[in-house]
Structures are given as C-alpha cells and as structure tokens.
Amino acid sequence: MENTNTKNKCKACESCLMPFDKDSMGDKRENPRYCSYCFKDGKLCYEGTDLKEFQRVCYESMRKNGTPYILAKLYTFMIRFAPRWKK
C-alpha cells in the first residue's frame, strides 16, 4: 500500500518541469515546489510572465550545459504544461 504523502508529493519543478532527482541541490533546494535553477534567494529567478521568453532562457541554458539539441527542444516545449504556465 502506497503512502498518500509520497503519492501526492510533486516530483518536478512547477516552473520548468525538471525532475527533482536531476536537481544538483536535491532535497536541499530552497522551495519544495521549484528546482534550484528556478528559485534562488527566496524568489523565482524568472519573475516575468512571458512563456516564450522563459522557454528561450531555459533552452539556451540547457544547450550551454551540454544538453543535446533535440532533448533541449523537447524539454523546452514541455515547459508550457508546467503548473506555473497553465492559464
């Protein structure tokens, strides 16, 4: 039988959808809802509301960090489904 606390626990960033198990900060990130890339110093790193701009920033960061082109494109596309960006 699965523990309901584990079942309802979010496993990905609500802003960029990065799985928390891929976050370099792990469970030590500042906010349980966001990854360490999206939330620093008590606030969201990208405070704007422009989804396309946020996707561009994420894509460029992923490519700079060595994410292959096709994966960066896929991950960037998926951001639109994150809770933060749903309308």
MOPAC internal coordinates of N, CA, C and O (Angstrom, degrees):
PM7 1SCF
backbone

  N    0.0000 0     0.00 0     0.00 0    0    0    0
  C    1.4563 1     0.00 0     0.00 0    1    0    0
  C    1.5240 1   109.15 1     0.00 0    2    1    0
  O    1.2310 1   120.62 1   -48.96 1    3    2    1
  N    1.3302 1   116.43 1   131.04 1    3    2    1
  C    1.4575 1   121.43 1  -175.80 1    5    3    2
  C    1.5235 1   110.96 1   -84.39 1    6    5    3
  O    1.2310 1   120.97 1   -41.01 1    7    6    5
  N    1.3300 1   115.76 1   138.99 1    7    6    5
  C    1.4492 1   122.05 1   177.32 1    9    7    6
  C    1.5282 1   108.82 1   -69.06 1   10    9    7
  O    1.2310 1   119.67 1   -49.31 1   11   10    9
  N    1.3401 1   118.24 1   130.69 1   11   10    9
  C    1.4644 1   121.06 1  -177.84 1   13   11   10
  C    1.5219 1   111.71 1   -67.00 1   14   13   11
  O    1.2310 1   119.27 1   151.72 1   15   14   13
  N    1.3259 1   119.00 1   -28.28 1   15   14   13
  C    1.4691 1   120.90 1   177.43 1   17   15   14
  C    1.5212 1   110.30 1   -64.59 1   18   17   15
  O    1.2310 1   119.92 1   140.20 1   19   18   17
  N    1.3167 1   117.77 1   -39.80 1   19   18   17
  C    1.4562 1   122.34 1   178.78 1   21   19   18
  C    1.5237 1   110.20 1   -71.59 1   22   21   19
  O    1.2310 1   120.54 1   140.43 1   23   22   21
  N    1.3148 1   116.57 1   -39.57 1   23   22   21
  C    1.4580 1   121.45 1  -177.11 1   25   23   22
  C    1.5264 1   112.01 1   -62.19 1   26   25   23
  O    1.2310 1   119.96 1   139.96 1   27   26   25
  N    1.3266 1   117.68 1   -40.04 1   27   26   25
  C    1.4532 1   121.96 1  -176.24 1   29   27   26
  C    1.5235 1   113.51 1   -89.83 1   30   29   27
  O    1.2310 1   119.75 1   175.27 1   31   30   29
  N    1.3060 1   118.08 1    -4.73 1   31   30   29
  C    1.4526 1   121.28 1  -177.85 1   33   31   30
  C    1.5256 1   109.95 1   -73.16 1   34   33   31
  O    1.2310 1   120.88 1   -50.68 1   35   34   33
  N    1.3346 1   115.93 1   129.32 1   35   34   33
  C    1.4623 1   121.60 1   179.34 1   37   35   34
  C    1.5249 1   109.04 1   -67.68 1   38   37   35
  O    1.2310 1   120.49 1   -43.39 1   39   38   37
  N    1.3176 1   116.67 1   136.61 1   39   38   37
  C    1.4553 1   121.22 1  -176.73 1   41   39   38
  C    1.5203 1   112.96 1  -112.00 1   42   41   39
  O    1.2310 1   120.42 1  -175.29 1   43   42   41
  N    1.3430 1   116.80 1     4.71 1   43   42   41
  C    1.4638 1   120.86 1  -179.60 1   45   43   42
  C    1.5280 1   109.52 1  -145.12 1   46   45   43
  O    1.2310 1   121.20 1   -25.40 1   47   46   45
  N    1.3010 1   115.30 1   154.60 1   47   46   45
  C    1.4652 1   122.33 1   179.73 1   49   47   46
  C    1.5286 1   110.32 1   -60.23 1   50   49   47
  O    1.2310 1   120.41 1   -45.21 1   51   50   49
  N    1.3215 1   116.82 1   134.79 1   51   50   49
  C    1.4554 1   121.39 1  -179.87 1   53   51   50
  C    1.5300 1   112.68 1   -76.75 1   54   53   51
  O    1.2310 1   120.54 1   174.96 1   55   54   53
  N    1.3252 1   116.56 1    -5.04 1   55   54   53
  C    1.4578 1   119.96 1   179.26 1   57   55   54
  C    1.5261 1   112.07 1  -104.51 1   58   57   55
  O    1.2310 1   120.26 1   133.60 1   59   58   57
  N    1.3381 1   117.11 1   -46.40 1   59   58   57
  C    1.4755 1   120.17 1  -175.26 1   61   59   58
  C    1.5284 1   113.83 1  -116.33 1   62   61   59
  O    1.2310 1   119.80 1   173.31 1   63   62   61
  N    1.3144 1   117.98 1    -6.69 1   63   62   61
  C    1.4666 1   125.24 1  -179.57 1   65   63   62
  C    1.5301 1   114.27 1    69.62 1   66   65   63
  O    1.2310 1   119.54 1  -166.58 1   67   66   65
  N    1.3249 1   118.48 1    13.42 1   67   66   65
  C    1.4564 1   119.36 1   176.43 1   69   67   66
  C    1.5405 1   108.29 1   -66.58 1   70   69   67
  O    1.2310 1   120.20 1   -50.61 1   71   70   69
  N    1.3313 1   117.22 1   129.39 1   71   70   69
  C    1.4663 1   119.71 1   177.43 1   73   71   70
  C    1.5349 1   110.20 1   -61.74 1   74   73   71
  O    1.2310 1   121.05 1   -43.71 1   75   74   73
  N    1.3176 1   115.59 1   136.29 1   75   74   73
  C    1.4621 1   119.22 1  -178.25 1   77   75   74
  C    1.5202 1   112.81 1   -63.02 1   78   77   75
  O    1.2310 1   119.94 1   154.30 1   79   78   77
  N    1.3183 1   117.72 1   -25.70 1   79   78   77
  C    1.4684 1   118.43 1   178.12 1   81   79   78
  C    1.5259 1   112.21 1   -72.13 1   82   81   79
  O    1.2310 1   119.84 1   171.00 1   83   82   81
  N    1.3382 1   117.91 1    -9.00 1   83   82   81
  C    1.4721 1   122.31 1   175.11 1   85   83   82
  C    1.5303 1   111.71 1   -97.43 1   86   85   83
  O    1.2310 1   120.47 1   172.11 1   87   86   85
  N    1.3204 1   116.71 1    -7.89 1   87   86   85
  C    1.4658 1   121.82 1  -178.85 1   89   87   86
  C    1.5232 1   109.76 1   -74.69 1   90   89   87
  O    1.2310 1   120.74 1   -51.44 1   91   90   89
  N    1.3189 1   116.19 1   128.56 1   91   90   89
  C    1.4687 1   120.67 1  -178.50 1   93   91   90
  C    1.5267 1   112.16 1   -63.12 1   94   93   91
  O    1.2310 1   119.54 1   156.85 1   95   94   93
  N    1.3269 1   118.48 1   -23.15 1   95   94   93
  C    1.4636 1   122.13 1   178.60 1   97   95   94
  C    1.5280 1   111.99 1   -86.44 1   98   97   95
  O    1.2310 1   120.31 1   166.84 1   99   98   97
  N    1.3062 1   117.01 1   -13.16 1   99   98   97
  C    1.4565 1   120.75 1   179.94 1  101   99   98
  C    1.5126 1   112.21 1    56.24 1  102  101   99
  O    1.2310 1   120.42 1    47.27 1  103  102  101
  N    1.3272 1   116.79 1  -132.73 1  103  102  101
  C    1.4672 1   121.88 1  -179.58 1  105  103  102
  C    1.5248 1   112.27 1   -79.56 1  106  105  103
  O    1.2310 1   119.79 1   179.74 1  107  106  105
  N    1.3131 1   118.00 1    -0.26 1  107  106  105
  C    1.4658 1   121.30 1  -178.95 1  109  107  106
  C    1.5241 1   112.66 1   -92.52 1  110  109  107
  O    1.2310 1   119.95 1  -170.63 1  111  110  109
  N    1.3048 1   117.70 1     9.37 1  111  110  109
  C    1.4639 1   120.04 1   178.97 1  113  111  110
  C    1.5321 1   109.36 1   -68.41 1  114  113  111
  O    1.2310 1   120.63 1   -21.40 1  115  114  113
  N    1.3121 1   116.41 1   158.60 1  115  114  113
  C    1.4697 1   122.41 1  -173.57 1  117  115  114
  C    1.5217 1   114.38 1   -66.45 1  118  117  115
  O    1.2310 1   120.38 1   143.03 1  119  118  117
  N    1.3176 1   116.88 1   -36.97 1  119  118  117
  C    1.4531 1   121.05 1  -173.61 1  121  119  118
  C    1.5226 1   109.31 1  -126.71 1  122  121  119
  O    1.2310 1   119.93 1   -48.64 1  123  122  121
  N    1.3204 1   117.73 1   131.36 1  123  122  121
  C    1.4629 1   119.32 1  -177.60 1  125  123  122
  C    1.5343 1   114.13 1   -68.00 1  126  125  123
  O    1.2310 1   119.99 1   164.64 1  127  126  125
  N    1.3319 1   117.62 1   -15.36 1  127  126  125
  C    1.4657 1   121.19 1  -178.14 1  129  127  126
  C    1.5210 1   113.60 1   -92.43 1  130  129  127
  O    1.2310 1   120.29 1   160.02 1  131  130  129
  N    1.3433 1   117.05 1   -19.98 1  131  130  129
  C    1.4575 1   120.73 1  -173.63 1  133  131  130
  C    1.5260 1   111.80 1  -126.66 1  134  133  131
  O    1.2310 1   120.62 1   -27.92 1  135  134  133
  N    1.3345 1   116.42 1   152.08 1  135  134  133
  C    1.4632 1   121.19 1   176.79 1  137  135  134
  C    1.5262 1   110.08 1   -75.16 1  138  137  135
  O    1.2310 1   120.82 1   -10.74 1  139  138  137
  N    1.3108 1   116.03 1   169.26 1  139  138  137
  C    1.4650 1   120.63 1  -178.37 1  141  139  138
  C    1.5241 1   112.21 1   -71.68 1  142  141  139
  O    1.2310 1   119.55 1   165.09 1  143  142  141
  N    1.3263 1   118.46 1   -14.91 1  143  142  141
  C    1.4569 1   121.41 1   176.23 1  145  143  142
  C    1.5323 1   111.19 1   -81.55 1  146  145  143
  O    1.2310 1   120.26 1   148.55 1  147  146  145
  N    1.3184 1   117.11 1   -31.45 1  147  146  145
  C    1.4636 1   121.22 1  -177.23 1  149  147  146
  C    1.5259 1   113.58 1   -91.38 1  150  149  147
  O    1.2310 1   120.04 1   156.92 1  151  150  149
  N    1.3288 1   117.53 1   -23.08 1  151  150  149
  C    1.4611 1   120.75 1  -175.16 1  153  151  150
  C    1.5194 1   110.22 1  -131.43 1  154  153  151
  O    1.2310 1   120.79 1   -64.41 1  155  154  153
  N    1.3305 1   116.09 1   115.59 1  155  154  153
  C    1.4719 1   122.07 1   179.25 1  157  155  154
  C    1.5144 1   109.61 1  -141.33 1  158  157  155
  O    1.2310 1   120.88 1   -30.81 1  159  158  157
  N    1.3082 1   115.93 1   149.19 1  159  158  157
  C    1.4706 1   121.94 1   175.91 1  161  159  158
  C    1.5293 1   113.02 1    53.02 1  162  161  159
  O    1.2310 1   121.01 1  -141.96 1  163  162  161
  N    1.3247 1   115.68 1    38.04 1  163  162  161
  C    1.4546 1   120.71 1   175.11 1  165  163  162
  C    1.5154 1   116.55 1    78.56 1  166  165  163
  O    1.2310 1   119.87 1  -168.56 1  167  166  165
  N    1.3434 1   117.86 1    11.44 1  167  166  165
  C    1.4632 1   119.49 1   179.57 1  169  167  166
  C    1.5227 1   110.87 1  -152.33 1  170  169  167
  O    1.2310 1   121.26 1   -16.57 1  171  170  169
  N    1.3296 1   115.19 1   163.43 1  171  170  169
  C    1.4565 1   120.21 1   175.56 1  173  171  170
  C    1.5226 1   109.30 1   -68.20 1  174  173  171
  O    1.2310 1   120.23 1   -42.53 1  175  174  173
  N    1.3074 1   117.17 1   137.47 1  175  174  173
  C    1.4700 1   121.28 1   179.79 1  177  175  174
  C    1.5238 1   110.96 1   -68.07 1  178  177  175
  O    1.2310 1   120.21 1   142.08 1  179  178  177
  N    1.3237 1   117.20 1   -37.92 1  179  178  177
  C    1.4621 1   121.19 1   175.98 1  181  179  178
  C    1.5197 1   106.58 1  -108.36 1  182  181  179
  O    1.2310 1   120.80 1   -75.09 1  183  182  181
  N    1.3208 1   116.08 1   104.91 1  183  182  181
  C    1.4611 1   120.32 1  -175.64 1  185  183  182
  C    1.5266 1   112.81 1   -92.89 1  186  185  183
  O    1.2310 1   120.29 1   175.80 1  187  186  185
  N    1.3217 1   117.06 1    -4.20 1  187  186  185
  C    1.4509 1   120.73 1  -179.51 1  189  187  186
  C    1.5157 1   112.79 1   -70.86 1  190  189  187
  O    1.2310 1   121.47 1    -0.09 1  191  190  189
  N    1.3206 1   114.80 1   179.91 1  191  190  189
  C    1.4702 1   120.80 1  -179.72 1  193  191  190
  C    1.5257 1   112.19 1  -121.23 1  194  193  191
  O    1.2310 1   120.21 1  -170.45 1  195  194  193
  N    1.3152 1   117.21 1     9.55 1  195  194  193
  C    1.4560 1   122.12 1  -178.14 1  197  195  194
  C    1.5349 1   110.02 1   -90.00 1  198  197  195
  O    1.2310 1   120.98 1   -77.05 1  199  198  197
  N    1.3170 1   115.73 1   102.95 1  199  198  197
  C    1.4661 1   121.36 1  -178.07 1  201  199  198
  C    1.5249 1   111.55 1   -57.76 1  202  201  199
  O    1.2310 1   120.03 1   133.91 1  203  202  201
  N    1.3127 1   117.55 1   -46.09 1  203  202  201
  C    1.4746 1   120.31 1  -177.51 1  205  203  202
  C    1.5239 1   111.61 1   -61.70 1  206  205  203
  O    1.2310 1   120.16 1   140.23 1  207  206  205
  N    1.3106 1   117.29 1   -39.77 1  207  206  205
  C    1.4690 1   121.11 1   178.00 1  209  207  206
  C    1.5312 1   110.04 1   -65.13 1  210  209  207
  O    1.2310 1   120.50 1   136.30 1  211  210  209
  N    1.3309 1   116.64 1   -43.70 1  211  210  209
  C    1.4680 1   120.59 1   178.31 1  213  211  210
  C    1.5291 1   110.14 1   -61.68 1  214  213  211
  O    1.2310 1   120.33 1   138.00 1  215  214  213
  N    1.3281 1   116.98 1   -42.00 1  215  214  213
  C    1.4569 1   120.71 1   178.21 1  217  215  214
  C    1.5244 1   111.06 1   -61.61 1  218  217  215
  O    1.2310 1   120.26 1   139.38 1  219  218  217
  N    1.3257 1   117.11 1   -40.62 1  219  218  217
  C    1.4617 1   121.26 1   179.21 1  221  219  218
  C    1.5281 1   110.49 1   -63.13 1  222  221  219
  O    1.2310 1   120.45 1   134.60 1  223  222  221
  N    1.3201 1   116.75 1   -45.40 1  223  222  221
  C    1.4675 1   121.63 1   179.21 1  225  223  222
  C    1.5363 1   110.15 1   -61.12 1  226  225  223
  O    1.2310 1   120.52 1   135.64 1  227  226  225
  N    1.3165 1   116.61 1   -44.36 1  227  226  225
  C    1.4688 1   120.85 1   179.43 1  229  227  226
  C    1.5245 1   111.15 1   -64.41 1  230  229  227
  O    1.2310 1   120.57 1   134.92 1  231  230  229
  N    1.3299 1   116.51 1   -45.08 1  231  230  229
  C    1.4644 1   120.78 1  -179.83 1  233  231  230
  C    1.5336 1   110.38 1   -58.79 1  234  233  231
  O    1.2310 1   120.59 1   130.91 1  235  234  233
  N    1.3231 1   116.47 1   -49.09 1  235  234  233
  C    1.4642 1   120.38 1  -179.38 1  237  235  234
  C    1.5252 1   111.74 1   -60.82 1  238  237  235
  O    1.2310 1   120.71 1   140.47 1  239  238  237
  N    1.3211 1   116.25 1   -39.53 1  239  238  237
  C    1.4687 1   120.37 1   178.58 1  241  239  238
  C    1.5300 1   111.06 1   -66.37 1  242  241  239
  O    1.2310 1   120.36 1   136.93 1  243  242  241
  N    1.3198 1   116.91 1   -43.07 1  243  242  241
  C    1.4661 1   120.31 1   178.73 1  245  243  242
  C    1.5215 1   111.43 1   -61.78 1  246  245  243
  O    1.2310 1   120.56 1   134.76 1  247  246  245
  N    1.3278 1   116.54 1   -45.24 1  247  246  245
  C    1.4758 1   120.21 1  -179.70 1  249  247  246
  C    1.5200 1   110.93 1   -63.91 1  250  249  247
  O    1.2310 1   120.60 1   138.91 1  251  250  249
  N    1.3302 1   116.46 1   -41.09 1  251  250  249
  C    1.4615 1   121.17 1   179.04 1  253  251  250
  C    1.5320 1   110.98 1   -62.35 1  254  253  251
  O    1.2310 1   120.85 1   147.43 1  255  254  253
  N    1.3399 1   115.99 1   -32.57 1  255  254  253
  C    1.4681 1   121.01 1  -179.60 1  257  255  254
  C    1.5222 1   113.30 1   -90.11 1  258  257  255
  O    1.2310 1   120.13 1  -170.46 1  259  258  257
  N    1.3328 1   117.35 1     9.54 1  259  258  257
  C    1.4580 1   120.76 1   172.69 1  261  259  258
  C    1.5101 1   117.30 1    94.20 1  262  261  259
  O    1.2310 1   119.62 1  -172.12 1  263  262  261
  N    1.3149 1   118.32 1     7.88 1  263  262  261
  C    1.4579 1   120.09 1   177.27 1  265  263  262
  C    1.5283 1   108.55 1   -69.17 1  266  265  263
  O    1.2310 1   120.06 1   -50.11 1  267  266  265
  N    1.3295 1   117.50 1   129.89 1  267  266  265
  C    1.4671 1   119.81 1   178.88 1  269  267  266
  C    1.5330 1   111.54 1   -57.85 1  270  269  267
  O    1.2310 1   120.96 1   -31.53 1  271  270  269
  N    1.3186 1   115.76 1   148.47 1  271  270  269
  C    1.4662 1   123.75 1  -176.66 1  273  271  270
  C    1.5278 1   112.48 1   -47.77 1  274  273  271
  O    1.2310 1   119.98 1   126.50 1  275  274  273
  N    1.3185 1   117.64 1   -53.50 1  275  274  273
  C    1.4664 1   120.63 1  -173.38 1  277  275  274
  C    1.5320 1   111.24 1   -66.12 1  278  277  275
  O    1.2310 1   120.20 1   142.56 1  279  278  277
  N    1.3267 1   117.23 1   -37.44 1  279  278  277
  C    1.4686 1   119.57 1   177.57 1  281  279  278
  C    1.5176 1   110.89 1   -68.83 1  282  281  279
  O    1.2310 1   120.28 1   138.51 1  283  282  281
  N    1.3258 1   117.07 1   -41.49 1  283  282  281
  C    1.4623 1   120.30 1   178.21 1  285  283  282
  C    1.5273 1   110.27 1   -60.39 1  286  285  283
  O    1.2310 1   120.17 1   139.24 1  287  286  285
  N    1.3236 1   117.28 1   -40.76 1  287  286  285
  C    1.4676 1   121.40 1   177.46 1  289  287  286
  C    1.5328 1   111.02 1   -63.06 1  290  289  287
  O    1.2310 1   120.41 1   135.24 1  291  290  289
  N    1.3244 1   116.82 1   -44.76 1  291  290  289
  C    1.4657 1   121.44 1   179.86 1  293  291  290
  C    1.5254 1   110.98 1   -63.73 1  294  293  291
  O    1.2310 1   120.36 1   129.99 1  295  294  293
  N    1.3196 1   116.92 1   -50.01 1  295  294  293
  C    1.4684 1   120.55 1  -179.29 1  297  295  294
  C    1.5245 1   110.83 1   -60.73 1  298  297  295
  O    1.2310 1   120.83 1   139.59 1  299  298  297
  N    1.3206 1   116.03 1   -40.41 1  299  298  297
  C    1.4598 1   120.44 1   179.58 1  301  299  298
  C    1.5253 1   110.86 1   -64.01 1  302  301  299
  O    1.2310 1   120.27 1   137.78 1  303  302  301
  N    1.3223 1   117.09 1   -42.22 1  303  302  301
  C    1.4630 1   121.21 1   177.38 1  305  303  302
  C    1.5287 1   110.78 1   -60.30 1  306  305  303
  O    1.2310 1   120.52 1   138.04 1  307  306  305
  N    1.3363 1   116.62 1   -41.96 1  307  306  305
  C    1.4663 1   121.45 1  -175.84 1  309  307  306
  C    1.5241 1   113.34 1   -65.83 1  310  309  307
  O    1.2310 1   119.92 1   157.42 1  311  310  309
  N    1.3264 1   117.75 1   -22.58 1  311  310  309
  C    1.4630 1   120.97 1  -178.17 1  313  311  310
  C    1.5267 1   111.93 1   -54.05 1  314  313  311
  O    1.2310 1   120.05 1   146.61 1  315  314  313
  N    1.3223 1   117.50 1   -33.39 1  315  314  313
  C    1.4693 1   120.78 1  -177.94 1  317  315  314
  C    1.5269 1   112.77 1   -59.23 1  318  317  315
  O    1.2310 1   120.09 1   161.80 1  319  318  317
  N    1.3330 1   117.44 1   -18.20 1  319  318  317
  C    1.4577 1   121.31 1  -178.93 1  321  319  318
  C    1.5282 1   113.32 1   -94.64 1  322  321  319
  O    1.2310 1   120.17 1   179.73 1  323  322  321
  N    1.3283 1   117.28 1    -0.27 1  323  322  321
  C    1.4644 1   121.62 1   179.42 1  325  323  322
  C    1.5339 1   109.64 1   -69.62 1  326  325  323
  O    1.2310 1   120.15 1   -33.57 1  327  326  325
  N    1.3263 1   117.32 1   146.43 1  327  326  325
  C    1.4705 1   120.54 1  -179.21 1  329  327  326
  C    1.5340 1   114.49 1   -51.97 1  330  329  327
  O    1.2310 1   120.40 1   142.88 1  331  330  329
  N    1.3138 1   116.84 1   -37.12 1  331  330  329
  C    1.4635 1   119.64 1  -178.78 1  333  331  330
  C    1.5208 1   112.35 1   -61.38 1  334  333  331
  O    1.2310 1   119.49 1   148.65 1  335  334  333
  N    1.3193 1   118.58 1   -31.35 1  335  334  333
  C    1.4714 1   122.06 1  -172.91 1  337  335  334
  C    1.5231 1   113.89 1  -101.42 1  338  337  335
  O    1.2310 1   120.07 1   175.58 1  339  338  337
  N    1.3176 1   117.48 1    -4.42 1  339  338  337
  C    1.4648 1   118.97 1   178.43 1  341  339  338
  C    1.5257 1   109.28 1   -71.11 1  342  341  339
  O    1.2310 1   121.34 1   -39.29 1  343  342  341
  N    1.3134 1   115.03 1   140.71 1  343  342  341
  C    1.4794 1   119.59 1  -178.03 1  345  343  342
  C    1.4977 1   111.37 1  -105.17 1  346  345  343
  O    1.2310 1   120.10 1   180.00 1  347  346  345

